[in-house]
Every structure is written in C-alpha cells, then in structure tokens.
Amino acid sequence: MAVFAPHGVEVRHMPLDAMNSELLLEAYQTWQGWCGARRAPTWRDVDLIAFPPALLPLMTVVDVLDNGDDYRYRYWGS
C-alpha cells in the first residue's frame, strides 16, 4: 500500500481478476490499448471520450513528474 502524497489518499493494489465492474473492465481494456508495450500511454494517446461516460465524473488524470516529486493534473471529474 502507498500513500498519494498530494491528498494523503491510500492506494491499494487489487488483482485484475477481482474486478467485477463491466465499466471498469471496459475502461481498463481501453487504457491497455493506448499503452501498447509501454507502462502507460502518453497524454496524446488518451481520448477521454472513449471511456464509459458514467466514469468520467469519477476520474482524475495526473502526470507524474520528477520521479514522483511533482504532479500535473490533466483532468479531474466533478
């Protein structure tokens, strides 16, 4: 478990086979398509419209800078 420093939010790992939400599975598959062989897609690869609309208000897209010493928020839902 880790703590996301800017907000003190705990980040927990969950096995992907434990994901039982069709919306999250769809979002994960979309994300994996953008990643290709990389760990994460570039911002240019991301098209938020491709995600299930019900998830957009719950999402946050953050660039990790300086090996985690800084962050840039690209998008945050309502």
HTML snippet that shows the backbone in 3Dmol.js (N, CA, C, O; Angstrom):
<script src="https://3Dmol.org/build/3Dmol-min.js"></script>
<div id="view" style="width:600px;height:400px;position:relative"></div>
<script>
const pdb = `
ATOM      1  N   MET A   1       0.854  -1.172   0.000  1.00  0.00           N
ATOM      2  CA  MET A   1       0.000   0.000   0.000  1.00  0.00           C
ATOM      3  C   MET A   1       0.900   1.235   0.000  1.00  0.00           C
ATOM      4  O   MET A   1       1.961   1.249   0.624  1.00  0.00           O
ATOM      5  N   ALA A   2       0.463   2.247  -0.698  1.00  0.00           N
ATOM      6  CA  ALA A   2       1.203   3.501  -0.775  1.00  0.00           C
ATOM      7  C   ALA A   2       0.255   4.649  -0.485  1.00  0.00           C
ATOM      8  O   ALA A   2      -0.965   4.481  -0.502  1.00  0.00           O
ATOM      9  N   VAL A   3       0.818   5.803  -0.220  1.00  0.00           N
ATOM     10  CA  VAL A   3       0.013   6.997   0.015  1.00  0.00           C
ATOM     11  C   VAL A   3       0.318   7.993  -1.087  1.00  0.00           C
ATOM     12  O   VAL A   3       1.481   8.317  -1.330  1.00  0.00           O
ATOM     13  N   PHE A   4      -0.726   8.485  -1.759  1.00  0.00           N
ATOM     14  CA  PHE A   4      -0.596   9.513  -2.792  1.00  0.00           C
ATOM     15  C   PHE A   4      -0.432  10.833  -2.055  1.00  0.00           C
ATOM     16  O   PHE A   4      -1.407  11.401  -1.564  1.00  0.00           O
ATOM     17  N   ALA A   5       0.790  11.316  -1.976  1.00  0.00           N
ATOM     18  CA  ALA A   5       1.163  12.426  -1.104  1.00  0.00           C
ATOM     19  C   ALA A   5       0.307  13.692  -1.230  1.00  0.00           C
ATOM     20  O   ALA A   5      -0.056  14.270  -0.205  1.00  0.00           O
ATOM     21  N   PRO A   6      -0.031  14.150  -2.450  1.00  0.00           N
ATOM     22  CA  PRO A   6      -0.765  15.416  -2.511  1.00  0.00           C
ATOM     23  C   PRO A   6      -2.084  15.416  -1.741  1.00  0.00           C
ATOM     24  O   PRO A   6      -2.529  16.467  -1.280  1.00  0.00           O
ATOM     25  N   HIS A   7      -2.706  14.260  -1.599  1.00  0.00           N
ATOM     26  CA  HIS A   7      -4.004  14.222  -0.937  1.00  0.00           C
ATOM     27  C   HIS A   7      -4.047  13.270   0.245  1.00  0.00           C
ATOM     28  O   HIS A   7      -5.064  13.194   0.934  1.00  0.00           O
ATOM     29  N   GLY A   8      -2.969  12.546   0.493  1.00  0.00           N
ATOM     30  CA  GLY A   8      -2.964  11.591   1.584  1.00  0.00           C
ATOM     31  C   GLY A   8      -3.887  10.408   1.338  1.00  0.00           C
ATOM     32  O   GLY A   8      -4.333   9.770   2.292  1.00  0.00           O
ATOM     33  N   VAL A   9      -4.179  10.105   0.090  1.00  0.00           N
ATOM     34  CA  VAL A   9      -5.081   9.019  -0.266  1.00  0.00           C
ATOM     35  C   VAL A   9      -4.294   7.711  -0.305  1.00  0.00           C
ATOM     36  O   VAL A   9      -3.224   7.643  -0.910  1.00  0.00           O
ATOM     37  N   GLU A  10      -4.818   6.685   0.334  1.00  0.00           N
ATOM     38  CA  GLU A  10      -4.179   5.375   0.277  1.00  0.00           C
ATOM     39  C   GLU A  10      -4.451   4.730  -1.073  1.00  0.00           C
ATOM     40  O   GLU A  10      -5.579   4.747  -1.567  1.00  0.00           O
ATOM     41  N   VAL A  11      -3.419   4.168  -1.657  1.00  0.00           N
ATOM     42  CA  VAL A  11      -3.534   3.468  -2.927  1.00  0.00           C
ATOM     43  C   VAL A  11      -3.312   1.988  -2.635  1.00  0.00           C
ATOM     44  O   VAL A  11      -2.275   1.605  -2.093  1.00  0.00           O
ATOM     45  N   ARG A  12      -4.276   1.169  -2.990  1.00  0.00           N
ATOM     46  CA  ARG A  12      -4.174  -0.272  -2.759  1.00  0.00           C
ATOM     47  C   ARG A  12      -4.163  -1.004  -4.083  1.00  0.00           C
ATOM     48  O   ARG A  12      -4.787  -0.583  -5.058  1.00  0.00           O
ATOM     49  N   HIS A  13      -3.447  -2.098  -4.095  1.00  0.00           N
ATOM     50  CA  HIS A  13      -3.396  -2.937  -5.285  1.00  0.00           C
ATOM     51  C   HIS A  13      -4.492  -3.988  -5.207  1.00  0.00           C
ATOM     52  O   HIS A  13      -4.743  -4.568  -4.151  1.00  0.00           O
ATOM     53  N   MET A  14      -5.139  -4.222  -6.339  1.00  0.00           N
ATOM     54  CA  MET A  14      -6.195  -5.209  -6.424  1.00  0.00           C
ATOM     55  C   MET A  14      -5.893  -6.087  -7.633  1.00  0.00           C
ATOM     56  O   MET A  14      -5.590  -5.562  -8.704  1.00  0.00           O
ATOM     57  N   PRO A  15      -5.967  -7.406  -7.491  1.00  0.00           N
ATOM     58  CA  PRO A  15      -5.749  -8.255  -8.661  1.00  0.00           C
ATOM     59  C   PRO A  15      -6.799  -7.951  -9.728  1.00  0.00           C
ATOM     60  O   PRO A  15      -7.978  -7.779  -9.417  1.00  0.00           O
ATOM     61  N   LEU A  16      -6.370  -7.888 -10.972  1.00  0.00           N
ATOM     62  CA  LEU A  16      -7.302  -7.551 -12.051  1.00  0.00           C
ATOM     63  C   LEU A  16      -8.432  -8.549 -12.175  1.00  0.00           C
ATOM     64  O   LEU A  16      -9.536  -8.183 -12.578  1.00  0.00           O
ATOM     65  N   ASP A  17      -8.178  -9.809 -11.834  1.00  0.00           N
ATOM     66  CA  ASP A  17      -9.257 -10.785 -11.931  1.00  0.00           C
ATOM     67  C   ASP A  17     -10.315 -10.597 -10.845  1.00  0.00           C
ATOM     68  O   ASP A  17     -11.359 -11.249 -10.875  1.00  0.00           O
ATOM     69  N   ALA A  18     -10.047  -9.705  -9.884  1.00  0.00           N
ATOM     70  CA  ALA A  18     -11.035  -9.388  -8.848  1.00  0.00           C
ATOM     71  C   ALA A  18     -11.969  -8.258  -9.288  1.00  0.00           C
ATOM     72  O   ALA A  18     -12.948  -7.965  -8.602  1.00  0.00           O
ATOM     73  N   MET A  19     -11.678  -7.629 -10.419  1.00  0.00           N
ATOM     74  CA  MET A  19     -12.500  -6.530 -10.907  1.00  0.00           C
ATOM     75  C   MET A  19     -13.817  -7.100 -11.439  1.00  0.00           C
ATOM     76  O   MET A  19     -13.822  -7.911 -12.365  1.00  0.00           O
ATOM     77  N   ASN A  20     -14.911  -6.675 -10.856  1.00  0.00           N
ATOM     78  CA  ASN A  20     -16.205  -7.233 -11.277  1.00  0.00           C
ATOM     79  C   ASN A  20     -17.146  -6.171 -11.831  1.00  0.00           C
ATOM     80  O   ASN A  20     -18.360  -6.370 -11.848  1.00  0.00           O
ATOM     81  N   SER A  21     -16.611  -5.069 -12.274  1.00  0.00           N
ATOM     82  CA  SER A  21     -17.411  -3.998 -12.855  1.00  0.00           C
ATOM     83  C   SER A  21     -17.184  -3.960 -14.363  1.00  0.00           C
ATOM     84  O   SER A  21     -16.053  -3.814 -14.826  1.00  0.00           O
ATOM     85  N   GLU A  22     -18.270  -4.093 -15.123  1.00  0.00           N
ATOM     86  CA  GLU A  22     -18.157  -4.029 -16.583  1.00  0.00           C
ATOM     87  C   GLU A  22     -17.590  -2.688 -17.034  1.00  0.00           C
ATOM     88  O   GLU A  22     -16.801  -2.632 -17.978  1.00  0.00           O
ATOM     89  N   LEU A  23     -17.989  -1.607 -16.362  1.00  0.00           N
ATOM     90  CA  LEU A  23     -17.483  -0.280 -16.729  1.00  0.00           C
ATOM     91  C   LEU A  23     -15.977  -0.193 -16.507  1.00  0.00           C
ATOM     92  O   LEU A  23     -15.255   0.327 -17.358  1.00  0.00           O
ATOM     93  N   LEU A  24     -15.497  -0.699 -15.367  1.00  0.00           N
ATOM     94  CA  LEU A  24     -14.062  -0.658 -15.093  1.00  0.00           C
ATOM     95  C   LEU A  24     -13.286  -1.564 -16.036  1.00  0.00           C
ATOM     96  O   LEU A  24     -12.188  -1.215 -16.470  1.00  0.00           O
ATOM     97  N   LEU A  25     -13.850  -2.726 -16.356  1.00  0.00           N
ATOM     98  CA  LEU A  25     -13.190  -3.609 -17.310  1.00  0.00           C
ATOM     99  C   LEU A  25     -13.077  -2.953 -18.679  1.00  0.00           C
ATOM    100  O   LEU A  25     -12.043  -3.058 -19.338  1.00  0.00           O
ATOM    101  N   GLU A  26     -14.136  -2.279 -19.103  1.00  0.00           N
ATOM    102  CA  GLU A  26     -14.106  -1.570 -20.384  1.00  0.00           C
ATOM    103  C   GLU A  26     -13.049  -0.468 -20.370  1.00  0.00           C
ATOM    104  O   GLU A  26     -12.299  -0.307 -21.332  1.00  0.00           O
ATOM    105  N   ALA A  27     -12.994   0.285 -19.279  1.00  0.00           N
ATOM    106  CA  ALA A  27     -12.001   1.356 -19.150  1.00  0.00           C
ATOM    107  C   ALA A  27     -10.584   0.776 -19.146  1.00  0.00           C
ATOM    108  O   ALA A  27      -9.688   1.328 -19.784  1.00  0.00           O
ATOM    109  N   TYR A  28     -10.383  -0.323 -18.438  1.00  0.00           N
ATOM    110  CA  TYR A  28      -9.068  -0.957 -18.384  1.00  0.00           C
ATOM    111  C   TYR A  28      -8.631  -1.437 -19.764  1.00  0.00           C
ATOM    112  O   TYR A  28      -7.475  -1.253 -20.145  1.00  0.00           O
ATOM    113  N   GLN A  29      -9.533  -2.042 -20.504  1.00  0.00           N
ATOM    114  CA  GLN A  29      -9.189  -2.517 -21.844  1.00  0.00           C
ATOM    115  C   GLN A  29      -8.848  -1.352 -22.770  1.00  0.00           C
ATOM    116  O   GLN A  29      -7.935  -1.451 -23.589  1.00  0.00           O
ATOM    117  N   THR A  30      -9.580  -0.258 -22.636  1.00  0.00           N
ATOM    118  CA  THR A  30      -9.285   0.946 -23.421  1.00  0.00           C
ATOM    119  C   THR A  30      -7.892   1.456 -23.081  1.00  0.00           C
ATOM    120  O   THR A  30      -7.102   1.768 -23.973  1.00  0.00           O
ATOM    121  N   TRP A  31      -7.593   1.540 -21.778  1.00  0.00           N
ATOM    122  CA  TRP A  31      -6.288   2.018 -21.300  1.00  0.00           C
ATOM    123  C   TRP A  31      -5.172   1.128 -21.837  1.00  0.00           C
ATOM    124  O   TRP A  31      -4.157   1.628 -22.322  1.00  0.00           O
ATOM    125  N   GLN A  32      -5.356  -0.187 -21.754  1.00  0.00           N
ATOM    126  CA  GLN A  32      -4.338  -1.115 -22.225  1.00  0.00           C
ATOM    127  C   GLN A  32      -4.086  -0.935 -23.723  1.00  0.00           C
ATOM    128  O   GLN A  32      -2.949  -1.058 -24.181  1.00  0.00           O
ATOM    129  N   GLY A  33      -5.134  -0.646 -24.480  1.00  0.00           N
ATOM    130  CA  GLY A  33      -4.976  -0.392 -25.905  1.00  0.00           C
ATOM    131  C   GLY A  33      -4.105   0.820 -26.178  1.00  0.00           C
ATOM    132  O   GLY A  33      -3.311   0.820 -27.119  1.00  0.00           O
ATOM    133  N   TRP A  34      -4.250   1.847 -25.365  1.00  0.00           N
ATOM    134  CA  TRP A  34      -3.423   3.049 -25.521  1.00  0.00           C
ATOM    135  C   TRP A  34      -1.982   2.792 -25.096  1.00  0.00           C
ATOM    136  O   TRP A  34      -1.056   3.370 -25.666  1.00  0.00           O
ATOM    137  N   CYS A  35      -1.785   1.938 -24.110  1.00  0.00           N
ATOM    138  CA  CYS A  35      -0.438   1.664 -23.585  1.00  0.00           C
ATOM    139  C   CYS A  35       0.434   0.930 -24.599  1.00  0.00           C
ATOM    140  O   CYS A  35       1.614   1.244 -24.757  1.00  0.00           O
ATOM    141  N   GLY A  36      -0.150  -0.041 -25.277  1.00  0.00           N
ATOM    142  CA  GLY A  36       0.680  -0.889 -26.132  1.00  0.00           C
ATOM    143  C   GLY A  36       1.692  -1.613 -25.259  1.00  0.00           C
ATOM    144  O   GLY A  36       1.314  -2.257 -24.280  1.00  0.00           O
ATOM    145  N   ALA A  37       2.965  -1.517 -25.598  1.00  0.00           N
ATOM    146  CA  ALA A  37       4.031  -2.178 -24.834  1.00  0.00           C
ATOM    147  C   ALA A  37       4.567  -1.289 -23.708  1.00  0.00           C
ATOM    148  O   ALA A  37       5.442  -1.708 -22.949  1.00  0.00           O
ATOM    149  N   ARG A  38       4.046  -0.068 -23.600  1.00  0.00           N
ATOM    150  CA  ARG A  38       4.541   0.866 -22.581  1.00  0.00           C
ATOM    151  C   ARG A  38       3.810   0.665 -21.256  1.00  0.00           C
ATOM    152  O   ARG A  38       2.758   0.027 -21.213  1.00  0.00           O
ATOM    153  N   ARG A  39       4.362   1.203 -20.191  1.00  0.00           N
ATOM    154  CA  ARG A  39       3.745   1.128 -18.864  1.00  0.00           C
ATOM    155  C   ARG A  39       2.473   1.976 -18.793  1.00  0.00           C
ATOM    156  O   ARG A  39       1.513   1.611 -18.115  1.00  0.00           O
ATOM    157  N   ALA A  40       2.475   3.092 -19.489  1.00  0.00           N
ATOM    158  CA  ALA A  40       1.321   3.988 -19.520  1.00  0.00           C
ATOM    159  C   ALA A  40       1.327   4.727 -20.857  1.00  0.00           C
ATOM    160  O   ALA A  40       2.381   4.895 -21.471  1.00  0.00           O
ATOM    161  N   PRO A  41       0.156   5.169 -21.307  1.00  0.00           N
ATOM    162  CA  PRO A  41       0.120   5.930 -22.565  1.00  0.00           C
ATOM    163  C   PRO A  41       0.606   7.357 -22.345  1.00  0.00           C
ATOM    164  O   PRO A  41       0.655   7.841 -21.214  1.00  0.00           O
ATOM    165  N   THR A  42       0.961   8.019 -23.431  1.00  0.00           N
ATOM    166  CA  THR A  42       1.243   9.446 -23.344  1.00  0.00           C
ATOM    167  C   THR A  42      -0.095  10.188 -23.341  1.00  0.00           C
ATOM    168  O   THR A  42      -1.116   9.628 -23.741  1.00  0.00           O
ATOM    169  N   TRP A  43      -0.094  11.406 -22.905  1.00  0.00           N
ATOM    170  CA  TRP A  43      -1.331  12.197 -22.878  1.00  0.00           C
ATOM    171  C   TRP A  43      -1.928  12.307 -24.279  1.00  0.00           C
ATOM    172  O   TRP A  43      -3.150  12.323 -24.425  1.00  0.00           O
ATOM    173  N   ARG A  44      -1.090  12.383 -25.307  1.00  0.00           N
ATOM    174  CA  ARG A  44      -1.576  12.476 -26.688  1.00  0.00           C
ATOM    175  C   ARG A  44      -2.345  11.228 -27.117  1.00  0.00           C
ATOM    176  O   ARG A  44      -3.197  11.290 -28.003  1.00  0.00           O
ATOM    177  N   ASP A  45      -2.036  10.095 -26.482  1.00  0.00           N
ATOM    178  CA  ASP A  45      -2.719   8.846 -26.821  1.00  0.00           C
ATOM    179  C   ASP A  45      -4.102   8.740 -26.187  1.00  0.00           C
ATOM    180  O   ASP A  45      -4.938   7.958 -26.641  1.00  0.00           O
ATOM    181  N   VAL A  46      -4.340   9.514 -25.154  1.00  0.00           N
ATOM    182  CA  VAL A  46      -5.574   9.389 -24.363  1.00  0.00           C
ATOM    183  C   VAL A  46      -6.713  10.171 -25.014  1.00  0.00           C
ATOM    184  O   VAL A  46      -6.560  11.331 -25.397  1.00  0.00           O
ATOM    185  N   ASP A  47      -7.847   9.506 -25.126  1.00  0.00           N
ATOM    186  CA  ASP A  47      -9.069  10.142 -25.622  1.00  0.00           C
ATOM    187  C   ASP A  47     -10.152   9.855 -24.583  1.00  0.00           C
ATOM    188  O   ASP A  47     -10.763   8.786 -24.597  1.00  0.00           O
ATOM    189  N   LEU A  48     -10.387  10.801 -23.691  1.00  0.00           N
ATOM    190  CA  LEU A  48     -11.311  10.565 -22.581  1.00  0.00           C
ATOM    191  C   LEU A  48     -12.714  10.195 -23.046  1.00  0.00           C
ATOM    192  O   LEU A  48     -13.447   9.523 -22.320  1.00  0.00           O
ATOM    193  N   ILE A  49     -13.095  10.621 -24.239  1.00  0.00           N
ATOM    194  CA  ILE A  49     -14.419  10.296 -24.763  1.00  0.00           C
ATOM    195  C   ILE A  49     -14.579   8.786 -24.948  1.00  0.00           C
ATOM    196  O   ILE A  49     -15.702   8.283 -24.980  1.00  0.00           O
ATOM    197  N   ALA A  50     -13.467   8.062 -25.069  1.00  0.00           N
ATOM    198  CA  ALA A  50     -13.530   6.615 -25.264  1.00  0.00           C
ATOM    199  C   ALA A  50     -13.908   5.862 -23.984  1.00  0.00           C
ATOM    200  O   ALA A  50     -14.321   4.704 -24.046  1.00  0.00           O
ATOM    201  N   PHE A  51     -13.770   6.510 -22.831  1.00  0.00           N
ATOM    202  CA  PHE A  51     -14.141   5.862 -21.575  1.00  0.00           C
ATOM    203  C   PHE A  51     -15.660   5.855 -21.407  1.00  0.00           C
ATOM    204  O   PHE A  51     -16.347   6.709 -21.967  1.00  0.00           O
ATOM    205  N   PRO A  52     -16.184   4.904 -20.645  1.00  0.00           N
ATOM    206  CA  PRO A  52     -17.626   4.900 -20.370  1.00  0.00           C
ATOM    207  C   PRO A  52     -18.024   6.237 -19.717  1.00  0.00           C
ATOM    208  O   PRO A  52     -17.407   6.634 -18.729  1.00  0.00           O
ATOM    209  N   PRO A  53     -19.022   6.925 -20.236  1.00  0.00           N
ATOM    210  CA  PRO A  53     -19.404   8.243 -19.714  1.00  0.00           C
ATOM    211  C   PRO A  53     -19.686   8.255 -18.214  1.00  0.00           C
ATOM    212  O   PRO A  53     -19.438   9.263 -17.553  1.00  0.00           O
ATOM    213  N   ALA A  54     -20.192   7.173 -17.674  1.00  0.00           N
ATOM    214  CA  ALA A  54     -20.502   7.133 -16.236  1.00  0.00           C
ATOM    215  C   ALA A  54     -19.244   7.254 -15.376  1.00  0.00           C
ATOM    216  O   ALA A  54     -19.332   7.628 -14.206  1.00  0.00           O
ATOM    217  N   LEU A  55     -18.073   6.940 -15.942  1.00  0.00           N
ATOM    218  CA  LEU A  55     -16.831   7.007 -15.165  1.00  0.00           C
ATOM    219  C   LEU A  55     -16.173   8.380 -15.203  1.00  0.00           C
ATOM    220  O   LEU A  55     -15.394   8.707 -14.308  1.00  0.00           O
ATOM    221  N   LEU A  56     -16.465   9.186 -16.208  1.00  0.00           N
ATOM    222  CA  LEU A  56     -15.780  10.472 -16.363  1.00  0.00           C
ATOM    223  C   LEU A  56     -15.867  11.371 -15.127  1.00  0.00           C
ATOM    224  O   LEU A  56     -14.859  11.985 -14.778  1.00  0.00           O
ATOM    225  N   PRO A  57     -17.011  11.485 -14.444  1.00  0.00           N
ATOM    226  CA  PRO A  57     -17.041  12.341 -13.255  1.00  0.00           C
ATOM    227  C   PRO A  57     -16.178  11.815 -12.107  1.00  0.00           C
ATOM    228  O   PRO A  57     -15.870  12.562 -11.178  1.00  0.00           O
ATOM    229  N   LEU A  58     -15.789  10.556 -12.156  1.00  0.00           N
ATOM    230  CA  LEU A  58     -15.025   9.936 -11.078  1.00  0.00           C
ATOM    231  C   LEU A  58     -13.530   9.889 -11.355  1.00  0.00           C
ATOM    232  O   LEU A  58     -12.751   9.480 -10.494  1.00  0.00           O
ATOM    233  N   MET A  59     -13.126  10.302 -12.544  1.00  0.00           N
ATOM    234  CA  MET A  59     -11.740  10.129 -12.977  1.00  0.00           C
ATOM    235  C   MET A  59     -10.861  11.314 -12.647  1.00  0.00           C
ATOM    236  O   MET A  59     -11.316  12.451 -12.526  1.00  0.00           O
ATOM    237  N   THR A  60      -9.575  11.004 -12.505  1.00  0.00           N
ATOM    238  CA  THR A  60      -8.526  12.007 -12.411  1.00  0.00           C
ATOM    239  C   THR A  60      -7.361  11.516 -13.261  1.00  0.00           C
ATOM    240  O   THR A  60      -6.959  10.357 -13.164  1.00  0.00           O
ATOM    241  N   VAL A  61      -6.824  12.397 -14.090  1.00  0.00           N
ATOM    242  CA  VAL A  61      -5.653  12.069 -14.893  1.00  0.00           C
ATOM    243  C   VAL A  61      -4.523  12.957 -14.403  1.00  0.00           C
ATOM    244  O   VAL A  61      -4.627  14.184 -14.412  1.00  0.00           O
ATOM    245  N   VAL A  62      -3.436  12.315 -13.974  1.00  0.00           N
ATOM    246  CA  VAL A  62      -2.315  13.037 -13.370  1.00  0.00           C
ATOM    247  C   VAL A  62      -1.027  12.619 -14.054  1.00  0.00           C
ATOM    248  O   VAL A  62      -0.776  11.425 -14.219  1.00  0.00           O
ATOM    249  N   ASP A  63      -0.197  13.587 -14.459  1.00  0.00           N
ATOM    250  CA  ASP A  63       1.156  13.306 -14.929  1.00  0.00           C
ATOM    251  C   ASP A  63       2.058  13.226 -13.703  1.00  0.00           C
ATOM    252  O   ASP A  63       2.009  14.099 -12.837  1.00  0.00           O
ATOM    253  N   VAL A  64       2.868  12.197 -13.630  1.00  0.00           N
ATOM    254  CA  VAL A  64       3.851  12.077 -12.551  1.00  0.00           C
ATOM    255  C   VAL A  64       5.150  12.675 -13.075  1.00  0.00           C
ATOM    256  O   VAL A  64       5.677  12.233 -14.097  1.00  0.00           O
ATOM    257  N   LEU A  65       5.662  13.679 -12.374  1.00  0.00           N
ATOM    258  CA  LEU A  65       6.870  14.392 -12.793  1.00  0.00           C
ATOM    259  C   LEU A  65       7.990  14.196 -11.782  1.00  0.00           C
ATOM    260  O   LEU A  65       7.739  13.918 -10.610  1.00  0.00           O
ATOM    261  N   ASP A  66       9.193  14.337 -12.233  1.00  0.00           N
ATOM    262  CA  ASP A  66      10.373  14.271 -11.356  1.00  0.00           C
ATOM    263  C   ASP A  66      10.350  13.044 -10.459  1.00  0.00           C
ATOM    264  O   ASP A  66      10.567  13.135  -9.251  1.00  0.00           O
ATOM    265  N   ASN A  67      10.082  11.887 -11.073  1.00  0.00           N
ATOM    266  CA  ASN A  67      10.065  10.615 -10.334  1.00  0.00           C
ATOM    267  C   ASN A  67       9.121  10.637  -9.138  1.00  0.00           C
ATOM    268  O   ASN A  67       9.401  10.018  -8.111  1.00  0.00           O
ATOM    269  N   GLY A  68       8.021  11.338  -9.266  1.00  0.00           N
ATOM    270  CA  GLY A  68       7.016  11.366  -8.205  1.00  0.00           C
ATOM    271  C   GLY A  68       7.148  12.528  -7.245  1.00  0.00           C
ATOM    272  O   GLY A  68       6.382  12.623  -6.286  1.00  0.00           O
ATOM    273  N   ASP A  69       8.100  13.414  -7.480  1.00  0.00           N
ATOM    274  CA  ASP A  69       8.249  14.576  -6.599  1.00  0.00           C
ATOM    275  C   ASP A  69       7.270  15.692  -6.947  1.00  0.00           C
ATOM    276  O   ASP A  69       7.074  16.616  -6.158  1.00  0.00           O
ATOM    277  N   ASP A  70       6.657  15.608  -8.124  1.00  0.00           N
ATOM    278  CA  ASP A  70       5.712  16.634  -8.546  1.00  0.00           C
ATOM    279  C   ASP A  70       4.660  15.979  -9.437  1.00  0.00           C
ATOM    280  O   ASP A  70       4.862  14.879  -9.950  1.00  0.00           O
ATOM    281  N   TYR A  71       3.527  16.677  -9.615  1.00  0.00           N
ATOM    282  CA  TYR A  71       2.413  16.154 -10.401  1.00  0.00           C
ATOM    283  C   TYR A  71       1.791  17.279 -11.207  1.00  0.00           C
ATOM    284  O   TYR A  71       1.833  18.441 -10.803  1.00  0.00           O
ATOM    285  N   ARG A  72       1.209  16.926 -12.358  1.00  0.00           N
ATOM    286  CA  ARG A  72       0.437  17.875 -13.156  1.00  0.00           C
ATOM    287  C   ARG A  72      -0.923  17.233 -13.407  1.00  0.00           C
ATOM    288  O   ARG A  72      -1.016  16.147 -13.979  1.00  0.00           O
ATOM    289  N   TYR A  73      -1.967  17.916 -12.973  1.00  0.00           N
ATOM    290  CA  TYR A  73      -3.321  17.420 -13.194  1.00  0.00           C
ATOM    291  C   TYR A  73      -3.761  17.787 -14.603  1.00  0.00           C
ATOM    292  O   TYR A  73      -3.745  18.957 -14.984  1.00  0.00           O
ATOM    293  N   ARG A  74      -4.156  16.773 -15.374  1.00  0.00           N
ATOM    294  CA  ARG A  74      -4.638  16.973 -16.742  1.00  0.00           C
ATOM    295  C   ARG A  74      -6.172  17.048 -16.774  1.00  0.00           C
ATOM    296  O   ARG A  74      -6.760  17.794 -17.557  1.00  0.00           O
ATOM    297  N   TYR A  75      -6.784  16.270 -15.916  1.00  0.00           N
ATOM    298  CA  TYR A  75      -8.254  16.207 -15.912  1.00  0.00           C
ATOM    299  C   TYR A  75      -8.706  15.740 -14.542  1.00  0.00           C
ATOM    300  O   TYR A  75      -8.077  14.871 -13.938  1.00  0.00           O
ATOM    301  N   TRP A  76      -9.785  16.310 -14.057  1.00  0.00           N
ATOM    302  CA  TRP A  76     -10.442  15.808 -12.859  1.00  0.00           C
ATOM    303  C   TRP A  76     -11.934  15.970 -13.051  1.00  0.00           C
ATOM    304  O   TRP A  76     -12.424  17.019 -13.468  1.00  0.00           O
ATOM    305  N   GLY A  77     -12.645  14.894 -12.732  1.00  0.00           N
ATOM    306  CA  GLY A  77     -14.088  14.912 -12.911  1.00  0.00           C
ATOM    307  C   GLY A  77     -14.767  15.755 -11.846  1.00  0.00           C
ATOM    308  O   GLY A  77     -14.118  16.378 -11.006  1.00  0.00           O
ATOM    309  N   SER A  78     -16.079  15.755 -11.907  1.00  0.00           N
ATOM    310  CA  SER A  78     -16.846  16.556 -10.958  1.00  0.00           C
ATOM    311  C   SER A  78     -16.774  15.937  -9.631  1.00  0.00           C
ATOM    312  O   SER A  78     -17.355  16.453  -8.677  1.00  0.00           O
TER     313      SER A  78
END
`;
const viewer = $3Dmol.createViewer("view");
viewer.addModel(pdb, "pdb");
viewer.setStyle({}, {cartoon: {color: "spectrum"}});
viewer.zoomTo();
viewer.render();
</script>
